[in-house]
Amino acid sequence: MYLFIAIILIAELIIATTAICLTVYADKKVIEFNKKVENFRPKLLSEISSAKEAVAKFVLGVHKLCEFARRQRKKYIISTVQNILIYFLLIFLKGKSKKCVSALQLAFTVKDCWDKSCNS
């Protein structure tokens, strides 16, 4: 009976020693990993800040592109409306009267003034 208790006690000691050794080994590995993370952290922070700057520049570029597209769209719409008005006046004033020439000159003058005001 005492032999059985002694064997169980020795087995428990072996198991406890193994658990303690594995815990110490794991602790050493965690400390090594923590040192690696601490050494890598400044590089990581600098890379994250440069990535933030790159994203900010990209967003700014996209906003500028959208603004350019909006301006171009407005410019083409105004140009199209001008051309439609000019052709409408040409068709409307196609008659054989002498007033047609002066009205046509007035239309071109209005178009030139409009172009100057839109481009400035």
C-alpha positions in Angstrom: 0.0 0.0 0.0 2.8 2.4 0.9 4.5 1.5 -2.3 1.3 2.5 -4.3 1.1 5.9 -2.5 4.9 6.5 -3.1 4.4 5.8 -6.8 1.5 8.2 -7.0 3.5 10.9 -5.2 6.5 10.4 -7.5 4.1 10.6 -10.6 2.6 13.8 -9.2 6.0 15.3 -8.7 7.1 14.4 -12.3 3.9 15.9 -13.7 4.3 19.1 -11.5 8.0 19.4 -12.6 7.0 19.0 -16.2 4.3 21.6 -15.9 6.6 24.1 -14.2 9.4 23.5 -16.8 6.9 24.1 -19.7 5.6 27.2 -18.0 9.1 28.6 -17.6 9.9 27.7 -21.2 6.7 29.5 -22.4 7.5 32.5 -20.3 11.0 32.8 -21.9 9.5 32.6 -25.3 6.9 35.3 -24.5 9.6 37.6 -23.2 11.6 37.0 -26.4 8.6 37.7 -28.5 7.8 40.9 -26.5 11.3 42.2 -27.1 10.9 41.6 -30.9 7.6 43.5 -30.8 9.1 46.3 -28.9 12.0 46.6 -31.4 9.6 46.5 -34.3 7.1 49.0 -32.9 8.9 52.2 -34.1 9.2 50.9 -37.6 5.5 49.9 -37.6 4.4 53.3 -36.3 6.4 55.1 -39.0 5.0 52.8 -41.7 1.5 53.4 -40.4 2.0 57.2 -40.4 3.3 57.1 -44.0 0.4 54.9 -45.0 -2.0 57.5 -43.5 -0.2 60.2 -45.5 -0.5 58.2 -48.7 -4.2 57.6 -48.1 -4.8 61.3 -47.4 -3.0 62.3 -50.6 -5.0 59.7 -52.5 -8.3 61.1 -51.1 -7.2 64.6 -51.9 -6.4 63.6 -55.5 -9.8 61.9 -55.9 -11.5 65.0 -54.6 -9.6 67.2 -57.1 -10.5 64.8 -59.9 -14.1 65.0 -59.0 -14.0 68.8 -58.8 -12.3 68.9 -62.3 -14.9 66.6 -63.7 -17.7 68.8 -62.2 -16.1 71.9 -63.8 -15.7 70.2 -67.1 -19.2 69.0 -67.1 -20.5 72.5 -66.4 -18.3 73.9 -69.1 -19.6 71.4 -71.7 -23.2 72.0 -70.7 -22.7 75.8 -71.1 -21.0 75.2 -74.5 -23.8 72.9 -75.7 -26.5 75.4 -74.6 -24.6 78.2 -76.4 -24.4 76.1 -79.6 -28.0 75.1 -79.5 -29.0 78.8 -79.0 -26.8 79.9 -81.9 -28.2 77.2 -84.3 -31.8 78.1 -83.2 -31.1 81.7 -83.9 -29.6 80.8 -87.3 -32.7 78.8 -88.2 -35.0 81.4 -86.8 -33.3 84.3 -88.6 -32.8 82.5 -91.9 -35.3 84.8 -93.5 -34.4 87.1 -96.4 -34.7 90.3 -94.5 -31.8 92.7 -93.8 -32.5 92.5 -90.1 -31.2 89.0 -90.2 -27.6 90.1 -90.6 -27.7 92.5 -87.6 -29.5 89.9 -85.5 -26.8 87.4 -86.4 -24.1 89.8 -85.5 -25.9 90.5 -82.2 -26.0 86.7 -81.5 -22.3 86.3 -82.1 -21.6 89.3 -79.9 -23.6 87.7 -77.1 -21.8 84.4 -77.6 -18.4 86.1 -77.4 -19.4 88.0 -74.2 -20.7 84.8 -72.7 -17.5 82.9 -73.6 -15.4 85.7 -72.0 -17.5 85.6 -68.8 -17.5 81.8 -68.5 -13.7 81.5 -69.0 -12.8 84.2 -66.5 
